[in-house]
Amino acid sequence: MTLHGLLPYIQIVLAVILIVCVLLQQTGASLGGAFGGDNFSAAYHTRRGMEKNLFYTTIIVGILFALSSFAALIIK
């Protein structure tokens, strides 16, 4: 099996992992902040422990997904 045949499966796995990572992240902002509410203290906090690892994992998986999508465009 070549990279061209394996790439869609890699993209599916990366997409599922990316969705799970994004959904697991917690936000401190309430719904009022989305509509211009003055809730600035909830938006700024330091990530620690597992939250920091999940944040970095989300970034890495997002970059890998973008690279695999770009490779799918190039390899036809």
C-alpha positions in Angstrom: 0.0 0.0 0.0 1.5 3.3 -1.0 1.3 6.7 0.7 -1.4 7.8 -1.7 -3.6 4.9 -0.6 -2.8 5.3 3.1 -3.2 9.0 3.4 -7.0 9.1 3.6 -6.9 6.8 6.6 -4.2 8.9 8.3 -6.4 12.0 7.8 -9.4 10.3 9.3 -7.5 9.3 12.4 -5.9 12.7 12.7 -9.3 14.4 12.3 -10.9 12.2 15.0 -8.0 12.9 17.4 -8.2 16.6 16.7 -11.9 16.7 17.3 -11.5 14.9 20.6 -8.7 17.2 21.7 -10.7 20.3 20.9 -13.8 19.0 22.7 -11.8 18.1 25.8 -10.5 21.6 26.3 -12.2 23.6 28.9 -13.0 27.3 28.6 -13.5 29.7 31.4 -15.4 32.2 29.3 -19.2 32.3 29.7 -21.7 32.8 26.9 -21.9 36.5 27.7 -18.3 37.0 26.6 -19.2 35.9 23.1 -21.7 38.7 22.8 -19.4 41.5 24.1 -19.9 41.0 27.8 -17.2 42.4 30.1 -15.7 39.0 31.3 -12.0 39.6 30.6 -10.8 37.9 33.8 -12.0 34.5 32.6 -10.1 34.6 29.3 -6.7 34.9 30.8 -5.3 32.1 32.8 -2.2 30.0 32.9 -2.5 26.4 31.6 -1.0 23.9 33.9 -0.5 20.1 34.0 -2.8 18.1 31.8 -4.5 21.2 30.3 -1.1 22.4 29.0 -0.3 19.0 27.5 -3.7 18.8 25.8 -3.2 22.3 24.4 0.1 21.4 22.9 -1.2 18.0 21.6 -4.0 19.9 19.9 -1.5 22.2 18.2 0.7 19.3 17.1 -2.2 17.2 15.7 -3.6 20.3 13.9 -0.2 20.9 12.2 0.0 17.2 11.3 -3.5 17.3 9.8 -2.7 20.4 7.8 0.5 18.8 6.5 -1.3 15.6 5.6 -3.9 17.6 3.7 -1.3 19.5 1.9 0.5 16.2 1.0 -2.8 14.9 -0.3 -3.1 17.9 -2.7 0.5 17.4 -4.0 0.4 13.6 -4.3 -2.3 12.8 -6.9 
